[in-house]
Amino acid sequence: MSTPKQRSPAGGVAGAYRAPLHLVRTAPVATAPAPHAHAAPEAAVGLSGAAWARSYRTKLQLTDATVIVAAVAAAFLARFALGTPIATTTPIPLSAWAIIGLVIGTWIVTLSTFRTRDPRVVAVGATEYKHVINASALAFGMLAIAFLLLQVDTARAYFVFALPFGVAALVLERWLWRKWLIRQRRFGHYLARAIVVGGREDIEYVVRQINDKSGAAYQVVGAALEGENTTSVTSAGHRVPVVSDFAHVAAAAQSLGVDAVIVAGHPSLGNTFIRNLGWDLEKTSAELVLSSRLTDVAGPRIHFRPVEGLPLIHVEIPQYDGAKHVLKRALDVTLGVAALIVISPLLIVLGALVKLDSPGPVLFRQERVGRNGRTFHMLKVRSMVQTAEDDLAGLLDQNEGAGVLFKIRNDPRITRVGRVLRKYSLDELPQLWNIVVGQMSIVGPRPPLPAEVENYESHMHRRLYIKPGLTGMWQVNGRSNLSWEESVRLDLYYVENWSLAGDLMIIWRTVKIVLRPQGAY
């Protein structure tokens, strides 16, 4: 379930899902004040985004170090608990202290070197956790090579305990900090103040994305428009004051004390404008951020390659086969079989309740369209009366669903037990069998009906490039509350940008949604 969002006074907002708003940053190189070429409205400026970032980075440094020391200490104790015990009066040998210090120091330094506390990484979910895991793996890889060359045999036990325990503890610690940070951002804290520069349509797009999602972590305090006689720009009900024209953006940035200037789209003044703006911002504390309209393209598919001063953006073509998909299938089988074994008693109880509540079979089979247009019979615990499909024709005029979907918030065909099953998505559990036999995946696009596919526009058929999922981005971003266009966009975004780390994040968010349902009817 999507976390409820509260807007800060100037447009900051916290949420769970991140829209594909790609931001390319160039950092400032000086902080000297610049003369005001254009007076911007005064604003109350507290701690800047840079100050908040330093404060948060210090907190992470302290807790990271604490976790690492605890993990290595636990590994040390386990080493002697499982090995030859040391008498309490026996001093710890100097070599052991040296190993402990080397492991702790290398781990801490590697986390810093990998920029795991960079403001661009923290609170970005899977990206932050990936940086932490990669840095930890590299640290222990270097230590393993060093200990092998130095023939330090006693150090092997540290790897058995310290690496898995420490990585798990670090990820948990970062997750707790991320939850705290998102909570703070709901009140306007830990947000970088920003001015958005560009045409009206581009500014509205960027403001809407930042205001609705939490990935960018910006608080839009002003806009810069050229050639329009207006005092504000309104996007999705959010009003942003116009604080400058294109010629005086840097002066407005300095006057307002912003942390970033976001250039939206392609300004009418061309590339020289961006170059000159970057030079002007060197005199301020603001960084330059370029917003790309490469919607539905995620960061891992975007690579930057400068060629003789020409910045080229490479966008990888999506891959629908290969080793990554083999790993996805292995994850599906492993989790699917394990889940079926664990929930088998629950399925028996649910079957008994369905039988007692209304006549008819326990399981409901419905034809759905899978990968590459192949149809299969999807299993569900029956949540409607036995004559539900026959009764559908008389309810079509009451449809509340989006697009080609049919949904009624208070569908009279749903049984008493069925309402509970649907609220907590318990009716979907038999689809684990569809996953095990290879017809579905744990995470993927929503499985469509054949009638829906017949009405698809051409681009919507891309949803069928991979297997449909028991859960997906549609599930964790509102379900039936989504518009048809948003549902399609989320599915297409997932199809082209999925990753195993992203799948695990969606599974985790699905668990939270099942406990706190939203949009399920």
ZAMARMI-14229 format. One record per residue (C-alpha): x, y, z; residue in three letters. Coordinates in Angstrom, 3 decimals. Layout:
<nodes>
px;py;pz;res
X;Y;Z;ala
...
</nodes>
This chain:
<nodes>
px;py;pz;res
0.000;0.000;0.000;met
1.317;3.387;-0.871;ser
2.262;5.452;2.118;thr
-0.057;8.464;2.518;pro
1.682;11.621;1.418;lys
1.629;15.038;3.066;gln
2.909;18.011;1.177;arg
5.375;20.318;2.807;ser
4.646;24.043;2.536;pro
6.867;24.390;-0.516;ala
6.134;21.190;-2.290;gly
8.224;18.434;-0.689;gly
6.528;15.114;-0.284;val
7.403;11.654;0.850;ala
6.194;8.417;-0.674;gly
7.268;4.916;-1.536;ala
7.366;4.515;-5.279;tyr
9.776;6.512;-7.442;arg
8.728;7.739;-10.834;ala
11.221;7.754;-13.703;pro
12.324;11.368;-13.389;leu
16.021;11.217;-14.258;his
18.262;13.907;-12.898;leu
21.845;14.517;-14.053;val
23.762;16.673;-11.599;arg
26.819;18.839;-11.799;thr
28.180;20.063;-8.493;ala
29.127;23.689;-7.736;pro
32.792;24.500;-7.281;val
32.573;27.732;-5.274;ala
30.385;29.317;-2.644;thr
31.215;32.984;-2.911;ala
28.234;35.319;-3.041;pro
27.189;36.851;-6.354;ala
25.683;40.281;-6.958;pro
21.922;40.266;-7.344;his
21.153;40.893;-10.971;ala
17.474;40.370;-10.337;his
15.635;40.691;-7.066;ala
13.907;37.496;-6.032;ala
11.265;37.248;-3.372;pro
12.636;36.814;0.099;glu
12.094;33.457;1.777;ala
12.729;32.160;5.228;ala
15.721;29.876;4.911;val
16.584;27.490;7.722;gly
19.191;24.772;7.444;leu
20.030;24.192;3.794;ser
19.809;20.842;2.058;gly
23.600;20.593;2.281;ala
23.458;21.065;6.052;ala
20.738;18.428;6.391;trp
22.823;16.068;4.239;ala
25.883;16.560;6.459;arg
23.816;15.920;9.571;ser
22.296;12.764;8.129;tyr
25.683;11.534;6.843;arg
27.139;11.924;10.347;thr
24.316;9.828;11.785;lys
24.972;7.115;9.192;leu
28.714;7.145;9.888;gln
28.153;6.587;13.599;leu
25.580;3.826;13.218;thr
27.506;2.128;10.393;asp
30.612;2.014;12.566;ala
28.601;0.691;15.517;thr
27.080;-2.086;13.423;val
30.452;-3.058;11.939;ile
32.157;-3.187;15.351;val
29.290;-5.285;16.723;ala
29.418;-7.677;13.752;ala
33.185;-8.192;14.003;val
33.010;-8.555;17.793;ala
30.253;-11.157;17.435;ala
32.352;-13.006;14.853;ala
35.349;-12.902;17.177;phe
33.354;-14.336;20.078;leu
31.803;-16.987;17.849;ala
35.270;-17.913;16.576;arg
36.437;-18.847;20.048;phe
33.081;-20.230;21.153;ala
33.120;-22.759;18.312;leu
36.870;-23.209;18.297;gly
39.315;-23.570;21.154;thr
37.986;-21.555;24.132;pro
40.263;-18.960;25.675;ile
40.459;-18.783;29.422;ala
39.131;-15.565;30.870;thr
42.551;-14.798;32.301;thr
44.338;-15.384;29.001;thr
45.033;-12.100;27.194;pro
43.880;-11.810;23.618;ile
46.928;-12.156;21.375;pro
48.199;-9.052;19.635;leu
47.675;-10.683;16.218;ser
43.959;-11.107;16.956;ala
43.612;-7.429;17.819;trp
45.441;-6.546;14.601;ala
43.043;-8.708;12.556;ile
40.020;-7.175;14.273;ile
41.277;-3.657;13.660;gly
42.119;-4.408;10.031;leu
38.669;-5.875;9.317;val
36.835;-2.981;10.988;ile
38.980;-0.307;9.343;gly
38.790;-1.827;5.857;thr
35.025;-2.247;6.076;trp
34.423;1.320;7.240;ile
36.769;2.828;4.643;val
35.203;0.803;1.816;thr
31.702;1.983;2.738;leu
32.946;5.566;2.485;ser
34.856;4.953;-0.745;thr
31.752;3.469;-2.386;phe
29.848;6.668;-1.450;arg
27.130;4.696;0.319;thr
26.212;7.839;2.257;arg
26.023;10.144;-0.738;asp
22.843;12.301;-0.730;pro
22.081;10.960;-4.221;arg
22.011;7.382;-2.860;val
20.519;7.483;0.630;val
16.801;6.735;0.943;ala
16.601;5.443;-2.633;val
15.769;1.927;-1.446;gly
17.359;-0.825;-3.527;ala
20.096;1.487;-4.845;thr
21.355;2.283;-1.359;glu
21.227;-1.354;-0.236;tyr
23.050;-2.436;-3.398;lys
25.861;0.052;-2.706;his
26.176;-1.226;0.881;val
26.240;-4.888;-0.184;ile
28.741;-4.282;-2.998;asn
31.036;-2.273;-0.735;ala
30.935;-4.957;1.965;ser
31.626;-7.739;-0.539;ala
34.590;-5.806;-1.944;leu
35.981;-5.167;1.535;ala
35.891;-8.845;2.456;phe
37.222;-9.826;-0.956;gly
40.288;-7.643;-0.425;met
40.706;-8.957;3.109;leu
40.437;-12.566;1.916;ala
43.197;-12.009;-0.636;ile
45.390;-10.280;1.950;ala
44.902;-13.028;4.552;phe
45.573;-15.693;1.930;leu
48.829;-14.069;0.869;leu
49.867;-13.545;4.498;leu
48.704;-17.088;5.420;gln
46.545;-15.859;8.297;val
44.492;-19.041;8.751;asp
42.742;-17.945;11.937;thr
41.026;-15.095;10.072;ala
38.814;-17.405;8.018;arg
36.309;-17.734;10.840;ala
35.665;-13.994;10.754;tyr
34.324;-14.297;7.211;phe
31.926;-17.092;8.168;val
30.197;-14.916;10.749;phe
31.072;-11.272;10.165;ala
30.118;-10.893;6.487;leu
26.525;-12.279;6.435;pro
25.682;-10.997;9.898;phe
27.236;-7.601;9.287;gly
25.685;-7.091;5.836;val
22.235;-8.064;7.101;ala
22.629;-5.707;10.073;ala
23.831;-2.847;7.853;leu
20.911;-3.254;5.454;val
18.476;-3.355;8.391;leu
20.094;-0.253;9.887;glu
19.882;1.617;6.571;arg
16.250;0.539;6.167;trp
15.386;1.920;9.609;leu
17.156;5.193;8.806;trp
15.335;5.349;5.457;arg
11.956;4.990;7.185;lys
12.937;7.748;9.608;trp
14.124;9.993;6.766;leu
10.907;9.539;4.780;ile
8.923;10.401;7.899;arg
10.987;13.572;8.351;gln
10.429;14.569;4.723;arg
6.676;14.536;5.255;arg
7.232;17.553;7.472;phe
9.510;19.327;5.008;gly
12.812;18.237;6.576;his
15.816;16.729;4.791;tyr
14.681;18.170;1.443;leu
16.899;20.088;-0.967;ala
15.360;23.454;-1.906;arg
15.168;23.869;-5.678;ala
14.206;26.249;-8.481;ile
12.869;24.686;-11.696;val
13.824;26.385;-14.977;val
12.159;25.844;-18.367;gly
8.969;26.140;-20.359;gly
5.633;26.023;-18.604;arg
4.804;22.453;-19.674;glu
8.219;21.106;-18.670;asp
8.106;22.895;-15.315;ile
4.635;21.513;-14.610;glu
5.857;17.984;-15.393;tyr
8.896;18.198;-13.096;val
6.946;19.845;-10.270;val
4.222;17.196;-10.526;arg
6.731;14.338;-10.420;gln
8.647;15.799;-7.462;ile
5.480;16.725;-5.605;asn
3.899;13.280;-6.017;asp
6.964;11.107;-5.491;lys
9.784;11.015;-2.973;ser
12.717;9.816;-5.088;gly
14.023;13.246;-6.029;ala
13.815;14.570;-2.439;ala
13.451;18.189;-3.547;tyr
11.345;21.037;-2.229;gln
10.418;23.264;-5.163;val
10.408;26.858;-3.923;val
10.256;28.680;-7.244;gly
10.179;28.556;-11.030;ala
11.989;30.498;-13.740;ala
9.975;31.249;-16.894;leu
10.888;33.199;-19.982;glu
8.521;35.496;-21.874;gly
5.340;34.923;-19.840;glu
3.615;37.557;-17.765;asn
2.598;35.383;-14.814;thr
3.397;35.172;-11.121;thr
3.034;31.433;-10.590;ser
2.870;27.999;-12.185;val
0.262;25.507;-10.999;thr
0.735;21.761;-11.393;ser
-1.680;19.135;-10.016;ala
-3.124;21.704;-7.614;gly
0.290;22.820;-6.363;his
1.235;26.461;-6.888;arg
4.872;27.414;-7.458;val
5.786;31.139;-7.559;pro
7.745;32.473;-10.532;val
10.916;33.948;-8.988;val
13.002;34.805;-12.046;ser
13.364;34.946;-15.797;asp
16.100;32.991;-17.580;phe
18.627;35.809;-17.329;ala
18.633;36.031;-13.533;his
18.332;32.412;-12.349;val
21.635;32.411;-10.448;ala
20.724;35.635;-8.615;ala
17.355;34.140;-7.615;ala
19.095;30.958;-6.468;ala
21.431;32.947;-4.257;gln
18.642;35.147;-2.893;ser
16.462;32.165;-1.979;leu
19.356;30.079;-0.680;gly
18.420;27.072;-2.808;val
20.469;23.886;-3.061;asp
19.697;23.039;-6.689;ala
18.574;24.567;-9.962;val
16.699;22.019;-12.083;ile
16.634;22.677;-15.827;val
13.437;21.076;-17.139;ala
13.369;19.900;-20.738;gly
15.172;21.954;-23.388;his
15.069;25.727;-22.729;pro
14.451;27.906;-25.758;ser
17.854;29.601;-25.379;leu
19.681;26.363;-26.259;gly
22.745;24.598;-24.897;asn
24.742;27.784;-24.353;thr
22.167;28.773;-21.754;phe
22.880;25.637;-19.718;ile
26.631;26.187;-20.028;arg
26.382;29.815;-18.914;asn
23.986;28.920;-16.121;leu
26.506;26.382;-14.820;gly
29.161;29.085;-14.771;trp
26.851;31.518;-12.981;asp
25.963;28.925;-10.342;leu
29.656;28.517;-9.471;glu
29.236;31.708;-7.469;lys
26.432;30.160;-5.394;thr
25.973;27.077;-3.243;ser
23.484;25.538;-5.700;ala
24.170;22.589;-7.963;glu
22.936;22.303;-11.526;leu
20.481;19.489;-12.257;val
19.304;18.484;-15.730;leu
15.939;16.776;-15.978;ser
15.440;14.264;-18.787;ser
12.053;13.378;-20.237;arg
13.210;9.789;-20.821;leu
10.070;8.564;-19.111;thr
9.718;4.858;-18.363;asp
13.481;4.368;-18.614;val
15.142;3.491;-15.323;ala
18.607;4.513;-14.191;gly
20.345;1.113;-14.726;pro
19.541;1.323;-18.453;arg
21.065;4.799;-18.793;ile
24.820;5.245;-19.204;his
26.802;8.431;-19.797;phe
29.790;8.444;-22.111;arg
31.593;11.703;-22.948;pro
33.328;11.637;-26.327;val
35.700;14.583;-26.911;glu
33.483;16.908;-24.901;gly
30.250;15.490;-26.364;leu
28.118;14.050;-23.541;pro
26.367;10.981;-24.953;leu
23.523;9.268;-23.131;ile
23.327;5.545;-23.895;his
19.957;3.866;-23.317;val
20.174;0.063;-23.253;glu
17.599;-1.952;-25.168;ile
15.442;-4.058;-22.791;pro
16.302;-7.769;-22.684;gln
13.508;-10.319;-22.335;tyr
15.657;-13.458;-22.179;asp
19.024;-14.483;-20.818;gly
20.702;-15.205;-17.495;ala
18.765;-12.547;-15.597;lys
15.478;-14.193;-16.527;his
16.856;-17.614;-15.519;val
17.597;-16.193;-12.070;leu
14.091;-14.736;-11.940;lys
12.638;-18.167;-12.734;arg
14.800;-19.769;-10.033;ala
13.532;-17.212;-7.527;leu
9.930;-17.911;-8.586;asp
10.276;-21.683;-8.125;val
12.118;-21.426;-4.815;thr
9.744;-18.925;-3.213;leu
6.648;-20.484;-4.823;gly
7.322;-24.008;-3.545;val
8.316;-22.743;-0.088;ala
5.212;-20.533;0.159;ala
2.867;-23.352;-0.911;leu
4.281;-25.622;1.792;ile
3.959;-22.937;4.471;val
0.420;-21.781;3.584;ile
-1.109;-25.202;2.838;ser
-2.895;-25.303;6.243;pro
-4.275;-21.798;5.590;leu
-5.559;-22.861;2.171;leu
-7.421;-25.768;3.773;ile
-9.072;-23.404;6.269;val
-9.998;-20.918;3.533;leu
-11.478;-23.725;1.436;gly
-13.665;-24.836;4.326;ala
-14.886;-21.277;4.958;leu
-15.760;-20.773;1.282;val
-17.718;-24.054;1.228;lys
-19.662;-23.124;4.359;leu
-20.416;-19.606;3.104;asp
-21.914;-20.342;-0.324;ser
-22.489;-23.269;-2.699;pro
-19.979;-23.923;-5.445;gly
-16.345;-25.003;-5.933;pro
-13.573;-23.744;-3.673;val
-11.292;-22.734;-6.539;leu
-12.225;-20.378;-9.351;phe
-10.474;-20.863;-12.699;arg
-10.377;-17.997;-15.147;gln
-8.664;-17.718;-18.514;glu
-5.929;-15.094;-18.571;arg
-3.304;-14.051;-21.099;val
0.320;-14.779;-20.257;gly
3.683;-14.198;-21.861;arg
3.678;-13.778;-25.644;asn
-0.122;-13.967;-25.717;gly
-0.382;-17.595;-24.517;arg
-3.486;-18.183;-22.431;thr
-3.667;-20.154;-19.191;phe
-6.173;-20.780;-16.416;his
-5.398;-18.639;-13.379;met
-6.440;-20.050;-9.999;leu
-8.126;-18.091;-7.224;lys
-10.023;-18.933;-4.076;val
-13.632;-18.296;-5.058;arg
-14.781;-14.960;-3.623;ser
-18.022;-14.564;-5.630;met
-21.236;-16.477;-5.997;val
-21.204;-19.437;-8.355;gln
-23.200;-17.541;-11.009;thr
-20.900;-14.488;-11.011;ala
-19.943;-14.621;-14.695;glu
-23.556;-15.105;-15.781;asp
-24.600;-12.091;-13.673;asp
-21.948;-9.828;-15.197;leu
-24.070;-8.637;-18.135;ala
-26.600;-7.015;-15.808;gly
-23.891;-4.999;-14.031;leu
-21.973;-3.528;-16.958;leu
-23.742;-0.173;-16.670;asp
-22.420;0.171;-13.090;gln
-18.755;-0.282;-14.040;asn
-16.369;1.861;-11.966;glu
-13.191;0.332;-13.396;gly
-10.573;2.227;-15.367;ala
-10.133;1.699;-19.084;gly
-11.043;-1.804;-20.217;val
-11.226;-3.100;-16.636;leu
-14.532;-3.974;-14.975;phe
-14.727;-3.096;-11.273;lys
-17.532;-2.240;-8.868;ile
-16.607;-1.037;-5.408;arg
-19.609;-2.814;-3.827;asn
-20.037;-5.718;-6.225;asp
-23.213;-7.640;-5.197;pro
-21.715;-10.893;-6.474;arg
-19.017;-10.974;-3.773;ile
-19.768;-13.291;-0.839;thr
-19.287;-12.429;2.839;arg
-16.123;-14.503;3.091;val
-15.088;-13.202;-0.327;gly
-14.961;-9.600;0.894;arg
-12.417;-10.551;3.539;val
-10.455;-12.648;1.052;leu
-10.264;-9.760;-1.413;arg
-9.423;-7.151;1.195;lys
-6.304;-9.055;2.265;tyr
-5.589;-10.606;-1.180;ser
-6.016;-14.106;0.252;leu
-7.999;-15.149;-2.819;asp
-4.791;-14.785;-4.875;glu
-2.796;-17.418;-2.954;leu
-3.569;-20.383;-5.285;pro
-1.725;-18.489;-8.031;gln
1.449;-19.747;-6.374;leu
0.716;-22.968;-8.279;trp
0.578;-21.003;-11.553;asn
3.992;-19.634;-10.594;ile
5.522;-23.028;-9.827;val
4.387;-24.513;-13.165;val
5.774;-21.529;-15.063;gly
2.617;-19.717;-16.192;gln
3.148;-16.708;-13.924;met
5.898;-14.999;-11.950;ser
5.854;-13.713;-8.389;ile
6.389;-10.162;-9.658;val
5.169;-8.937;-13.036;gly
2.436;-7.062;-14.901;pro
-1.203;-7.629;-13.942;arg
-2.536;-10.794;-15.706;pro
-5.122;-9.516;-18.235;pro
-8.317;-11.118;-19.508;leu
-8.494;-12.040;-23.229;pro
-11.244;-9.408;-23.693;ala
-8.902;-6.745;-22.291;glu
-6.077;-7.743;-24.635;val
-8.408;-7.502;-27.639;glu
-8.911;-3.809;-26.815;asn
-5.209;-3.060;-26.235;tyr
-3.563;-0.292;-28.183;glu
-0.408;-1.397;-29.991;ser
2.061;-0.294;-27.307;his
0.100;-2.063;-24.557;met
1.043;-5.466;-25.975;his
4.500;-4.890;-24.495;arg
2.950;-5.919;-21.180;arg
2.926;-9.469;-22.581;leu
6.696;-9.600;-23.163;tyr
7.220;-11.178;-19.740;ile
5.100;-13.383;-17.479;lys
2.286;-11.754;-15.500;pro
2.776;-11.534;-11.750;gly
1.051;-12.412;-8.521;leu
2.072;-8.922;-7.450;thr
3.662;-5.980;-9.207;gly
3.973;-2.227;-9.382;met
0.207;-1.945;-9.902;trp
-0.293;-3.864;-6.649;gln
1.947;-1.645;-4.530;val
0.818;1.662;-6.034;asn
-2.928;1.720;-5.512;gly
-4.419;-1.322;-7.302;arg
-8.023;-0.542;-8.231;ser
-7.560;3.123;-7.294;asn
-5.220;3.601;-10.254;leu
-6.371;5.113;-13.513;ser
-6.116;2.895;-16.570;trp
-3.333;5.043;-18.024;glu
-1.314;4.898;-14.799;glu
-1.814;1.142;-14.516;ser
-0.524;0.654;-18.068;val
2.411;3.000;-17.495;arg
3.484;1.157;-14.356;leu
3.298;-2.219;-16.085;asp
5.284;-1.014;-19.089;leu
7.856;0.594;-16.810;tyr
8.290;-2.699;-14.963;tyr
8.542;-4.777;-18.154;val
11.451;-2.720;-19.467;glu
13.297;-1.961;-16.211;asn
12.785;-4.876;-13.824;trp
15.599;-6.236;-11.677;ser
15.913;-8.929;-9.022;leu
16.608;-6.298;-6.369;ala
13.515;-4.407;-7.506;gly
11.451;-7.616;-7.346;asp
12.513;-8.187;-3.745;leu
11.523;-4.614;-2.887;met
8.089;-5.100;-4.476;ile
7.605;-8.376;-2.579;ile
8.457;-6.615;0.668;trp
6.057;-3.769;-0.070;arg
3.352;-6.283;-0.999;thr
3.603;-7.834;2.457;val
2.977;-4.416;3.994;lys
0.020;-3.824;1.668;ile
-1.594;-7.136;2.609;val
-1.456;-6.054;6.251;leu
-2.787;-2.559;5.456;arg
-4.972;-2.944;2.370;pro
-5.720;-0.076;-0.008;gln
-7.529;-0.117;-3.334;gly
-8.658;-3.749;-2.924;ala
-12.255;-4.405;-3.947;tyr
</nodes>
